[in-house]
Structures are given as C-alpha cells and as structure tokens.
Amino acid sequence: MNDLQELVTSLGDELLYHKREVQMLRTEKDSLETVLNTKTNDVRKTLTSELKKVESEMKRHYSY
C-alpha cells in the first residue's frame, strides 16, 4: 500500500511539474508573439515610409 501512495505522490508531483512547464511555455509564446507583432509593425511603418519617399521622388522626377 505504501508503494502505491508513493507512486501516486510521485505522479502528482510530475504532473504539477509538467503543468508549470506548459504554463511557462505559454507565457514565453505570448511574449514572443508580442515582440514579433511589434517588430512587424515597425517594419511595416518603415516600408510604408520608404514607399512614400520613393513615390514622391518619382513624382518629382517625372514632373520635370
């Protein structure tokens, strides 16, 4: 009977460990998504700005 209690306790501890691990991975995933979204938005803004500059230069060039 004692072995069974030890097994149950051991399995409970292992389950708790894996639940914490999953939670840490979810938190890390959320953080990475936030960082990637921020970087994506920054790149989008930069490219939009560059495109506007190029369009402006083309209009200026072809207006002569």
C-alpha positions in Angstrom: 0.0 0.0 0.0 2.9 2.4 0.8 4.3 1.8 -2.7 1.0 2.8 -4.2 0.9 6.0 -2.2 4.5 6.9 -3.2 3.6 6.2 -6.9 0.5 8.5 -6.6 2.5 11.2 -4.9 5.3 10.9 -7.5 2.9 11.1 -10.4 1.1 14.0 -8.8 4.4 15.9 -8.4 5.4 15.0 -12.0 2.0 16.3 -13.3 2.4 19.5 -11.4 5.9 20.0 -12.8 4.6 19.5 -16.4 1.7 21.8 -15.8 4.1 24.5 -14.7 6.3 23.8 -17.7 3.4 24.2 -20.0 2.4 27.5 -18.4 6.0 28.8 -18.7 5.9 27.8 -22.4 2.6 29.6 -22.9 3.9 32.7 -21.3 7.0 32.6 -23.4 4.9 32.1 -26.6 2.8 35.1 -25.7 5.9 37.2 -25.1 7.4 36.2 -28.4 4.1 36.9 -30.2 4.1 40.4 -28.7 7.7 41.1 -29.7 7.1 39.8 -33.2 4.0 41.9 -33.6 5.9 44.9 -32.5 8.7 44.2 -34.9 6.3 43.5 -37.7 4.6 46.8 -37.2 7.9 48.7 -37.1 8.9 47.1 -40.4 5.6 47.9 -41.9 5.9 51.5 -40.8 9.4 51.8 -42.2 8.5 50.2 -45.5 5.4 52.5 -45.8 7.6 55.5 -45.2 10.2 54.4 -47.7 7.5 53.7 -50.3 6.1 57.2 -49.8 9.6 58.7 -50.3 10.1 56.7 -53.5 6.7 57.7 -54.8 7.4 61.3 -54.0 10.8 61.1 -55.7 9.2 59.5 -58.8 6.5 62.2 -59.0 9.2 64.9 -58.6 11.4 63.3 -61.3 8.6 62.8 -63.8 7.2 66.3 -63.3 10.2 67.9 -64.9 
